[in-house]
Amino acid sequence: MGKLSEYIQEQAKKKGKTPESWLQGVLENFSKCTLATHVGKFSNPDSRVIIYDESETQADGLVTTASCSHEVDMIYSSAAYMAAAKLLLQPLEDGKSCLEHLQSGGSDVYEEFKSLGVEPERLHTALSGIQKASPGATDGNLRQVYFPVGKNQYHLLTVLPASSLLETMSSIVREMNHCWFETNNKKGDIYGEPSSHLGNLTMIGFGGTKPQNISTLNANSGGKAFLLYSMPPIISQHHIRLPKRDFFREGIPYAVSLDIIRKLHKLFKMDRNNIKIREKIRYCLEEAADYCIETASFMQMEPEGWSSDEKYSHLLPAQKIWLDGSFAEERKNSEWSREIGKQFGRWIIYRYAGMEGPDKVSLGDQEMNRFSEIMEDSLRKEANMTL
């Protein structure tokens, strides 16, 4: 039994009908459905604009409907016809909707309908009754922009995003949040793995208590969508604090080193000791090394010779070579990078012992050498990239 047949049987059971009788009733309502890709109500609830765009996706450098993929939505004059719209947009095994399969003549889908007493001719007749939203005049309820097309000429354009973009973004946000939860769940299979998290999200609702009155995609998502944080950035004057004695202790913020140590401690304390855990530890250390190298790159942009000032006389020699652009010749020798690697390893162990205290895992020369090698590798990669 295919996914489509399972869906039909499930819906029929909810209505207390046989799959055959439920499907016959739904087919009669195909003509009450209208295909759409852009629904004005998502921008303004009083808007009547509905568009069905069939153009193929083309990358032309402009942010338009034609430059991004968008799925088909469906509207209806009454919620009583929602079952027909949901059936048509029901995703099947390959991710494509039932409607897409029917339009492409997919034999498997036609066979599933036939097994429920619907002959291809009857299905073709029902499909031909589905309407397509044709673009009409713009709506004063929607925001408009003047777009120049020539000297003293312009087009008045209505900014109207495809309704499926809202559902796509909401789906991505939910997947990211789920992944974030699982990587922080000690009982999960992916605990400790890197993940991303979106903060400061705002949830917006469409259609109130009746999301089905907007469109099918809106009904499927319960009328809920997310708005990303869009406040202007807080721009402050960039200030580089040059280290006087030790780059790692003075140049890396405490909050950053705390985050690094907490991630490592979580991995060190795991009972499992396998290649997967060791790879996670290496990835965490590589991130720490990359952050240090990125911070150092800002210091390298300072005027050459800054480290010769008296106040930097106690800065470690290898770090002067690394951070001061006047030592370009000395950097060709790899000895300084080995020393930076050792300093990185000592800094990690020092920070780890200080932050975790009695709860720390004992780290020795073997770990020290491994940490140093990771920093040396990162410095080597960075040098190769700048050649």
C-alpha positions as a Markdown table, in Angstrom:
| # | Residue | x | y | z |
|---|---|---|---|---|
| 1 | Met | 0.0 | 0.0 | 0.0 |
| 2 | Gly | 1.4 | 3.4 | -1.0 |
| 3 | Lys | 1.5 | 6.5 | 1.1 |
| 4 | Leu | -1.5 | 7.9 | -0.9 |
| 5 | Ser | -3.7 | 5.0 | -0.1 |
| 6 | Glu | -2.8 | 5.1 | 3.5 |
| 7 | Tyr | -3.7 | 8.8 | 3.7 |
| 8 | Ile | -7.1 | 8.2 | 2.0 |
| 9 | Gln | -7.9 | 5.3 | 4.4 |
| 10 | Glu | -6.9 | 7.4 | 7.4 |
| 11 | Gln | -9.1 | 10.3 | 6.3 |
| 12 | Ala | -12.0 | 8.1 | 5.4 |
| 13 | Lys | -11.8 | 6.4 | 8.9 |
| 14 | Lys | -12.0 | 9.8 | 10.6 |
| 15 | Lys | -15.3 | 10.5 | 8.7 |
| 16 | Gly | -16.7 | 7.1 | 9.3 |
| 17 | Lys | -16.8 | 6.3 | 5.6 |
| 18 | Thr | -15.2 | 3.7 | 3.3 |
| 19 | Pro | -12.2 | 4.9 | 1.4 |
| 20 | Glu | -14.1 | 4.5 | -1.9 |
| 21 | Ser | -17.1 | 6.7 | -0.8 |
| 22 | Trp | -14.8 | 9.3 | 0.9 |
| 23 | Leu | -12.7 | 9.6 | -2.3 |
| 24 | Gln | -15.8 | 9.9 | -4.6 |
| 25 | Gly | -17.1 | 12.9 | -2.5 |
| 26 | Val | -13.7 | 14.5 | -2.5 |
| 27 | Leu | -13.3 | 14.2 | -6.3 |
| 28 | Glu | -16.6 | 16.2 | -6.8 |
| 29 | Asn | -15.0 | 19.1 | -4.9 |
| 30 | Phe | -11.9 | 19.4 | -7.0 |
| 31 | Ser | -13.7 | 22.1 | -9.1 |
| 32 | Lys | -14.1 | 24.1 | -5.9 |
| 33 | Cys | -10.4 | 24.5 | -5.5 |
| 34 | Thr | -8.1 | 27.1 | -7.0 |
| 35 | Leu | -4.4 | 26.8 | -7.6 |
| 36 | Ala | -2.3 | 29.6 | -6.3 |
| 37 | Thr | 1.3 | 30.5 | -5.5 |
| 38 | His | 0.8 | 34.0 | -4.0 |
| 39 | Val | -1.9 | 34.8 | -1.6 |
| 40 | Gly | -2.4 | 38.4 | -0.7 |
| 41 | Lys | -3.9 | 37.6 | 2.7 |
| 42 | Phe | -0.5 | 36.7 | 4.0 |
| 43 | Ser | 0.5 | 40.3 | 3.6 |
| 44 | Asn | -2.8 | 41.9 | 4.5 |
| 45 | Pro | -5.9 | 40.1 | 5.7 |
| 46 | Asp | -8.1 | 42.4 | 3.6 |
| 47 | Ser | -6.3 | 41.7 | 0.4 |
| 48 | Arg | -8.1 | 39.8 | -2.4 |
| 49 | Val | -5.1 | 39.3 | -4.7 |
| 50 | Ile | -4.4 | 35.7 | -5.7 |
| 51 | Ile | -1.8 | 34.7 | -8.2 |
| 52 | Tyr | -0.8 | 31.4 | -9.8 |
| 53 | Asp | 2.7 | 31.7 | -11.2 |
| 54 | Glu | 3.8 | 28.9 | -13.5 |
| 55 | Ser | 7.1 | 30.4 | -14.7 |
| 56 | Glu | 10.2 | 28.4 | -14.3 |
| 57 | Thr | 12.9 | 29.4 | -11.8 |
| 58 | Gln | 15.6 | 31.6 | -13.4 |
| 59 | Ala | 18.5 | 33.2 | -11.6 |
| 60 | Asp | 18.7 | 36.7 | -13.0 |
| 61 | Gly | 20.3 | 38.5 | -10.1 |
| 62 | Leu | 17.0 | 40.0 | -8.8 |
| 63 | Val | 15.1 | 38.8 | -5.8 |
| 64 | Thr | 11.8 | 37.8 | -7.5 |
| 65 | Thr | 9.4 | 34.9 | -7.6 |
| 66 | Ala | 11.2 | 33.8 | -10.8 |
| 67 | Ser | 14.6 | 33.6 | -9.0 |
| 68 | Cys | 13.5 | 31.2 | -6.2 |
| 69 | Ser | 11.6 | 27.9 | -6.1 |
| 70 | His | 8.0 | 28.1 | -4.8 |
| 71 | Glu | 5.4 | 25.4 | -4.3 |
| 72 | Val | 1.7 | 25.4 | -5.2 |
| 73 | Asp | -0.8 | 26.5 | -2.6 |
| 74 | Met | -4.5 | 26.1 | -2.9 |
| 75 | Ile | -7.6 | 28.1 | -1.8 |
| 76 | Tyr | -11.3 | 27.3 | -1.7 |
| 77 | Ser | -14.5 | 29.2 | -1.2 |
| 78 | Ser | -15.5 | 27.2 | 1.9 |
| 79 | Ala | -13.7 | 25.1 | 4.4 |
| 80 | Ala | -15.9 | 22.2 | 3.4 |
| 81 | Tyr | -13.7 | 21.8 | 0.3 |
| 82 | Met | -10.4 | 21.6 | 2.3 |
| 83 | Ala | -10.3 | 17.8 | 2.1 |
| 84 | Ala | -10.0 | 18.0 | -1.7 |
| 85 | Ala | -7.2 | 20.6 | -1.5 |
| 86 | Lys | -5.3 | 18.6 | 1.1 |
| 87 | Leu | -5.5 | 15.4 | -0.9 |
| 88 | Leu | -4.1 | 17.2 | -4.0 |
| 89 | Leu | -1.2 | 18.7 | -2.0 |
| 90 | Gln | -0.5 | 15.6 | 0.0 |
| 91 | Pro | 3.3 | 14.8 | -0.3 |
| 92 | Leu | 4.1 | 11.3 | -1.5 |
| 93 | Glu | 7.1 | 9.1 | -1.1 |
| 94 | Asp | 9.4 | 11.2 | -3.4 |
| 95 | Gly | 8.4 | 14.5 | -1.8 |
| 96 | Lys | 6.3 | 15.5 | -4.7 |
| 97 | Ser | 2.6 | 16.2 | -4.2 |
| 98 | Cys | -0.3 | 14.0 | -5.4 |
| 99 | Leu | -1.2 | 16.8 | -7.8 |
| 100 | Glu | 2.3 | 16.9 | -9.3 |
| 101 | His | 2.1 | 13.1 | -9.9 |
| 102 | Leu | -1.3 | 13.4 | -11.5 |
| 103 | Gln | -0.2 | 16.3 | -13.8 |
| 104 | Ser | 2.9 | 14.3 | -14.9 |
| 105 | Gly | 0.8 | 11.2 | -15.6 |
| 106 | Gly | 2.4 | 9.1 | -12.9 |
| 107 | Ser | 1.1 | 5.6 | -13.5 |
| 108 | Asp | 1.5 | 4.4 | -9.9 |
| 109 | Val | -0.7 | 7.2 | -8.6 |
| 110 | Tyr | -3.4 | 6.5 | -11.2 |
| 111 | Glu | -3.2 | 2.8 | -10.2 |
| 112 | Glu | -3.8 | 3.7 | -6.5 |
| 113 | Phe | -6.9 | 5.7 | -7.5 |
| 114 | Lys | -8.1 | 2.9 | -9.7 |
| 115 | Ser | -7.8 | 0.4 | -6.9 |
| 116 | Leu | -10.3 | 2.6 | -5.0 |
| 117 | Gly | -12.8 | 2.6 | -7.8 |
| 118 | Val | -11.8 | 5.8 | -9.6 |
| 119 | Glu | -11.1 | 5.2 | -13.3 |
| 120 | Pro | -8.5 | 7.5 | -15.1 |
| 121 | Glu | -11.3 | 9.1 | -17.2 |
| 122 | Arg | -13.2 | 10.1 | -14.1 |
| 123 | Leu | -10.0 | 11.4 | -12.5 |
| 124 | His | -9.1 | 13.5 | -15.6 |
| 125 | Thr | -12.5 | 15.1 | -15.6 |
| 126 | Ala | -12.2 | 16.0 | -11.9 |
| 127 | Leu | -8.7 | 17.5 | -12.5 |
| 128 | Ser | -9.9 | 19.6 | -15.4 |
| 129 | Gly | -12.3 | 21.3 | -13.1 |
| 130 | Ile | -9.5 | 22.7 | -10.9 |
| 131 | Gln | -9.2 | 26.5 | -11.4 |
| 132 | Lys | -6.0 | 28.6 | -11.6 |
| 133 | Ala | -5.8 | 32.0 | -10.0 |
| 134 | Ser | -5.2 | 34.5 | -12.8 |
| 135 | Pro | -3.3 | 37.7 | -11.9 |
| 136 | Gly | -5.5 | 40.8 | -11.8 |
| 137 | Ala | -5.1 | 44.4 | -10.8 |
| 138 | Thr | -3.0 | 45.2 | -7.7 |
| 139 | Asp | -4.6 | 45.9 | -4.4 |
| 140 | Gly | -4.5 | 49.1 | -2.4 |
| 141 | Asn | -4.1 | 47.0 | 0.8 |
| 142 | Leu | -0.7 | 45.8 | -0.3 |
| 143 | Arg | 2.5 | 47.8 | -0.2 |
| 144 | Gln | 3.8 | 49.0 | -3.5 |
| 145 | Val | 7.2 | 50.3 | -4.8 |
| 146 | Tyr | 8.2 | 52.4 | -7.8 |
| 147 | Phe | 10.7 | 50.4 | -9.9 |
| 148 | Pro | 12.6 | 52.4 | -12.5 |
| 149 | Val | 12.7 | 50.9 | -16.0 |
| 150 | Gly | 14.1 | 53.8 | -18.0 |
| 151 | Lys | 14.4 | 57.5 | -18.2 |
| 152 | Asn | 11.3 | 59.1 | -16.6 |
| 153 | Gln | 9.7 | 55.6 | -16.7 |
| 154 | Tyr | 8.8 | 53.3 | -13.9 |
| 155 | His | 6.6 | 50.3 | -13.0 |
| 156 | Leu | 4.5 | 50.2 | -9.9 |
| 157 | Leu | 5.2 | 46.9 | -8.3 |
| 158 | Thr | 3.5 | 45.0 | -5.5 |
| 159 | Val | 5.8 | 43.2 | -3.1 |
| 160 | Leu | 4.1 | 39.8 | -2.6 |
| 161 | Pro | 6.2 | 36.8 | -1.5 |
| 162 | Ala | 5.1 | 33.3 | -2.4 |
| 163 | Ser | 3.0 | 31.8 | 0.3 |
| 164 | Ser | 5.1 | 28.5 | 0.3 |
| 165 | Leu | 8.2 | 30.5 | 1.4 |
| 166 | Leu | 6.6 | 31.0 | 4.8 |
| 167 | Glu | 6.0 | 27.3 | 5.3 |
| 168 | Thr | 9.6 | 26.5 | 4.0 |
| 169 | Met | 11.2 | 28.9 | 6.4 |
| 170 | Ser | 9.0 | 27.6 | 9.3 |
| 171 | Ser | 10.0 | 24.0 | 8.5 |
| 172 | Ile | 13.7 | 25.0 | 8.4 |
| 173 | Val | 13.4 | 26.8 | 11.8 |
| 174 | Arg | 11.7 | 23.8 | 13.4 |
| 175 | Glu | 14.3 | 21.4 | 12.1 |
| 176 | Met | 17.2 | 23.6 | 13.4 |
| 177 | Asn | 15.5 | 23.9 | 16.8 |
| 178 | His | 14.9 | 20.1 | 17.0 |
| 179 | Cys | 18.6 | 19.5 | 16.0 |
| 180 | Trp | 19.7 | 22.0 | 18.7 |
| 181 | Phe | 17.6 | 20.2 | 21.3 |
| 182 | Glu | 19.0 | 16.8 | 20.4 |
| 183 | Thr | 22.6 | 17.9 | 20.5 |
| 184 | Asn | 22.0 | 19.2 | 24.0 |
| 185 | Asn | 20.1 | 16.0 | 25.1 |
| 186 | Lys | 22.5 | 13.7 | 27.0 |
| 187 | Lys | 20.4 | 10.7 | 26.0 |
| 188 | Gly | 20.3 | 11.5 | 22.3 |
| 189 | Asp | 22.4 | 9.9 | 19.6 |
| 190 | Ile | 23.9 | 13.2 | 18.4 |
| 191 | Tyr | 24.6 | 14.7 | 21.8 |
| 192 | Gly | 27.6 | 17.0 | 21.7 |
| 193 | Glu | 27.6 | 17.5 | 17.9 |
| 194 | Pro | 27.8 | 21.0 | 16.5 |
| 195 | Ser | 24.4 | 22.6 | 15.7 |
| 196 | Ser | 22.9 | 26.0 | 15.0 |
| 197 | His | 20.3 | 27.9 | 16.9 |
| 198 | Leu | 18.1 | 30.8 | 15.9 |
| 199 | Gly | 17.2 | 33.2 | 18.7 |
| 200 | Asn | 14.8 | 36.2 | 19.0 |
| 201 | Leu | 12.2 | 34.6 | 16.8 |
| 202 | Thr | 8.7 | 36.0 | 16.6 |
| 203 | Met | 5.7 | 33.8 | 15.8 |
| 204 | Ile | 3.0 | 35.2 | 13.7 |
| 205 | Gly | -0.5 | 33.8 | 13.1 |
| 206 | Phe | -2.6 | 33.9 | 9.9 |
| 207 | Gly | -6.4 | 33.4 | 9.9 |
| 208 | Gly | -6.9 | 33.5 | 13.7 |
| 209 | Thr | -8.9 | 30.4 | 14.8 |
| 210 | Lys | -9.6 | 29.5 | 11.2 |
| 211 | Pro | -6.3 | 29.2 | 9.4 |
| 212 | Gln | -8.0 | 27.1 | 6.7 |
| 213 | Asn | -9.8 | 30.3 | 5.5 |
| 214 | Ile | -6.4 | 31.6 | 4.2 |
| 215 | Ser | -5.1 | 28.6 | 2.2 |
| 216 | Thr | -4.2 | 25.0 | 2.4 |
| 217 | Leu | -0.6 | 25.5 | 3.2 |
| 218 | Asn | -1.6 | 27.8 | 6.0 |
| 219 | Ala | -4.0 | 25.2 | 7.4 |
| 220 | Asn | -1.3 | 22.5 | 7.3 |
| 221 | Ser | 1.0 | 24.7 | 9.4 |
| 222 | Gly | -1.8 | 25.6 | 11.8 |
| 223 | Gly | -1.6 | 29.2 | 10.7 |
| 224 | Lys | 1.7 | 29.7 | 12.5 |
| 225 | Ala | 4.9 | 31.1 | 10.9 |
| 226 | Phe | 8.1 | 32.6 | 12.1 |
| 227 | Leu | 9.6 | 36.1 | 11.7 |
| 228 | Leu | 13.4 | 36.3 | 11.9 |
| 229 | Tyr | 15.0 | 38.9 | 14.1 |
| 230 | Ser | 15.4 | 42.0 | 11.8 |
| 231 | Met | 16.5 | 44.8 | 14.1 |
| 232 | Pro | 19.4 | 46.9 | 12.7 |
| 233 | Pro | 22.8 | 45.9 | 14.1 |
| 234 | Ile | 24.4 | 47.7 | 17.0 |
| 235 | Ile | 27.6 | 49.1 | 15.5 |
| 236 | Ser | 30.4 | 50.1 | 17.8 |
| 237 | Gln | 33.9 | 51.4 | 17.2 |
| 238 | His | 36.2 | 48.4 | 16.7 |
| 239 | His | 39.0 | 48.4 | 19.2 |
| 240 | Ile | 41.9 | 46.0 | 19.1 |
| 241 | Arg | 43.4 | 45.2 | 22.5 |
| 242 | Leu | 47.0 | 44.2 | 21.9 |
| 243 | Pro | 48.5 | 41.8 | 24.4 |
| 244 | Lys | 51.4 | 42.9 | 26.6 |
| 245 | Arg | 52.4 | 39.5 | 27.8 |
| 246 | Asp | 50.4 | 36.6 | 26.5 |
| 247 | Phe | 48.0 | 36.6 | 23.5 |
| 248 | Phe | 45.9 | 33.7 | 24.7 |
| 249 | Arg | 45.3 | 35.0 | 28.2 |
| 250 | Glu | 44.8 | 38.6 | 27.2 |
| 251 | Gly | 43.4 | 38.5 | 23.7 |
| 252 | Ile | 40.7 | 35.8 | 24.0 |
| 253 | Pro | 37.6 | 37.0 | 25.9 |
| 254 | Tyr | 36.7 | 35.0 | 29.0 |
| 255 | Ala | 33.2 | 34.2 | 27.6 |
| 256 | Val | 34.7 | 32.6 | 24.5 |
| 257 | Ser | 37.2 | 30.5 | 26.5 |
| 258 | Leu | 34.4 | 29.5 | 28.9 |
| 259 | Asp | 32.3 | 28.3 | 26.0 |
| 260 | Ile | 35.3 | 26.3 | 24.5 |
| 261 | Ile | 36.1 | 24.7 | 27.9 |
| 262 | Arg | 32.5 | 23.8 | 28.7 |
| 263 | Lys | 32.1 | 22.0 | 25.3 |
| 264 | Leu | 35.4 | 20.1 | 25.8 |
| 265 | His | 34.5 | 19.2 | 29.4 |
| 266 | Lys | 31.2 | 17.7 | 28.3 |
| 267 | Leu | 33.0 | 15.5 | 25.8 |
| 268 | Phe | 35.8 | 14.6 | 28.2 |
| 269 | Lys | 33.3 | 13.4 | 30.8 |
| 270 | Met | 31.5 | 11.1 | 28.4 |
| 271 | Asp | 31.7 | 7.4 | 29.3 |
| 272 | Arg | 32.0 | 6.4 | 25.6 |
| 273 | Asn | 35.5 | 6.5 | 24.2 |
| 274 | Asn | 35.3 | 5.9 | 20.5 |
| 275 | Ile | 36.3 | 7.5 | 17.3 |
| 276 | Lys | 33.1 | 9.6 | 17.1 |
| 277 | Ile | 33.8 | 11.3 | 20.5 |
| 278 | Arg | 37.5 | 11.9 | 19.5 |
| 279 | Glu | 36.4 | 13.5 | 16.3 |
| 280 | Lys | 34.1 | 15.8 | 18.2 |
| 281 | Ile | 36.9 | 16.8 | 20.6 |
| 282 | Arg | 39.2 | 17.5 | 17.6 |
| 283 | Tyr | 36.4 | 19.6 | 15.9 |
| 284 | Cys | 36.0 | 21.6 | 19.1 |
| 285 | Leu | 39.7 | 22.3 | 19.4 |
| 286 | Glu | 39.9 | 23.2 | 15.7 |
| 287 | Glu | 37.1 | 25.7 | 16.3 |
| 288 | Ala | 39.1 | 27.2 | 19.2 |
| 289 | Ala | 42.3 | 27.4 | 17.1 |
| 290 | Asp | 40.4 | 29.0 | 14.2 |
| 291 | Tyr | 39.0 | 31.6 | 16.6 |
| 292 | Cys | 42.5 | 32.4 | 17.9 |
| 293 | Ile | 43.8 | 32.7 | 14.4 |
| 294 | Glu | 41.0 | 35.0 | 13.3 |
| 295 | Thr | 41.6 | 37.2 | 16.4 |
| 296 | Ala | 45.3 | 37.3 | 15.6 |
| 297 | Ser | 44.5 | 38.4 | 12.0 |
| 298 | Phe | 43.0 | 41.7 | 13.3 |
| 299 | Met | 46.2 | 42.3 | 15.3 |
| 300 | Gln | 48.3 | 41.6 | 12.2 |
| 301 | Met | 46.6 | 44.6 | 10.5 |
| 302 | Glu | 47.9 | 47.0 | 13.1 |
| 303 | Pro | 50.9 | 49.2 | 11.9 |
| 304 | Glu | 54.0 | 47.2 | 11.6 |
| 305 | Gly | 56.5 | 47.4 | 14.4 |
| 306 | Trp | 53.9 | 47.9 | 17.2 |
| 307 | Ser | 55.5 | 45.2 | 19.3 |
| 308 | Ser | 58.7 | 47.1 | 19.6 |
| 309 | Asp | 57.1 | 49.6 | 21.9 |
| 310 | Glu | 58.4 | 49.3 | 25.5 |
| 311 | Lys | 55.0 | 48.3 | 26.9 |
| 312 | Tyr | 55.1 | 45.2 | 24.8 |
| 313 | Ser | 58.6 | 44.2 | 25.8 |
| 314 | His | 57.3 | 41.2 | 27.9 |
| 315 | Leu | 55.3 | 39.8 | 25.0 |
| 316 | Leu | 56.5 | 36.3 | 24.2 |
| 317 | Pro | 58.9 | 36.3 | 21.2 |
| 318 | Ala | 56.9 | 33.7 | 19.1 |
| 319 | Gln | 53.8 | 35.8 | 19.6 |
| 320 | Lys | 55.6 | 38.9 | 18.4 |
| 321 | Ile | 56.5 | 37.0 | 15.2 |
| 322 | Trp | 52.9 | 35.8 | 14.8 |
| 323 | Leu | 51.1 | 39.1 | 15.5 |
| 324 | Asp | 53.4 | 41.9 | 14.2 |
| 325 | Gly | 53.6 | 42.3 | 10.5 |
| 326 | Ser | 57.2 | 43.5 | 10.7 |
| 327 | Phe | 58.3 | 39.9 | 11.3 |
| 328 | Ala | 57.3 | 38.6 | 7.8 |
| 329 | Glu | 60.7 | 37.1 | 7.2 |
| 330 | Glu | 60.8 | 35.3 | 10.5 |
| 331 | Arg | 57.5 | 33.7 | 9.8 |
| 332 | Lys | 59.0 | 31.7 | 7.0 |
| 333 | Asn | 60.7 | 29.6 | 9.7 |
| 334 | Ser | 58.3 | 27.1 | 11.2 |
| 335 | Glu | 59.9 | 27.2 | 14.7 |
| 336 | Trp | 57.6 | 30.0 | 15.9 |
| 337 | Ser | 54.4 | 28.1 | 14.9 |
| 338 | Arg | 55.5 | 25.1 | 16.9 |
| 339 | Glu | 56.0 | 27.4 | 19.9 |
| 340 | Ile | 52.5 | 28.9 | 19.3 |
| 341 | Gly | 51.1 | 25.4 | 19.2 |
| 342 | Lys | 52.6 | 24.6 | 22.6 |
| 343 | Gln | 51.3 | 27.9 | 24.1 |
| 344 | Phe | 47.8 | 27.1 | 22.8 |
| 345 | Gly | 48.0 | 23.6 | 24.4 |
| 346 | Arg | 49.1 | 25.1 | 27.7 |
| 347 | Trp | 46.4 | 27.7 | 27.6 |
| 348 | Ile | 43.7 | 25.1 | 27.0 |
| 349 | Ile | 44.9 | 23.0 | 29.9 |
| 350 | Tyr | 45.4 | 26.0 | 32.2 |
| 351 | Arg | 41.9 | 27.3 | 31.4 |
| 352 | Tyr | 40.3 | 23.9 | 31.8 |
| 353 | Ala | 41.9 | 23.3 | 35.2 |
| 354 | Gly | 40.8 | 26.8 | 36.4 |
| 355 | Met | 37.3 | 26.7 | 35.2 |
| 356 | Glu | 36.3 | 23.1 | 36.0 |
| 357 | Gly | 38.3 | 22.7 | 39.2 |
| 358 | Pro | 37.7 | 19.4 | 41.2 |
| 359 | Asp | 35.4 | 18.1 | 38.5 |
| 360 | Lys | 38.1 | 18.3 | 35.8 |
| 361 | Val | 39.4 | 15.3 | 33.9 |
| 362 | Ser | 43.2 | 14.7 | 34.3 |
| 363 | Leu | 45.1 | 15.9 | 31.2 |
| 364 | Gly | 48.8 | 15.1 | 30.6 |
| 365 | Asp | 51.6 | 15.4 | 28.1 |
| 366 | Gln | 49.7 | 13.2 | 25.6 |
| 367 | Glu | 46.8 | 15.7 | 25.5 |
| 368 | Met | 49.1 | 18.6 | 25.6 |
| 369 | Asn | 50.9 | 17.4 | 22.5 |
| 370 | Arg | 47.7 | 16.7 | 20.7 |
| 371 | Phe | 46.3 | 20.2 | 21.4 |
| 372 | Ser | 49.6 | 21.7 | 20.1 |
| 373 | Glu | 49.5 | 19.7 | 16.9 |
| 374 | Ile | 45.9 | 20.9 | 16.1 |
| 375 | Met | 47.0 | 24.5 | 16.5 |
| 376 | Glu | 50.1 | 23.9 | 14.3 |
| 377 | Asp | 47.9 | 22.3 | 11.6 |
| 378 | Ser | 45.5 | 25.2 | 11.7 |
| 379 | Leu | 48.3 | 27.7 | 11.4 |
| 380 | Arg | 49.8 | 25.8 | 8.5 |
| 381 | Lys | 46.4 | 25.8 | 6.7 |
| 382 | Glu | 46.0 | 29.5 | 7.3 |
| 383 | Ala | 49.4 | 30.2 | 5.9 |
| 384 | Asn | 48.7 | 28.1 | 2.8 |
| 385 | Met | 45.4 | 30.0 | 2.2 |
| 386 | Thr | 47.2 | 33.4 | 2.2 |
| 387 | Leu | 49.9 | 32.3 | -0.3 |
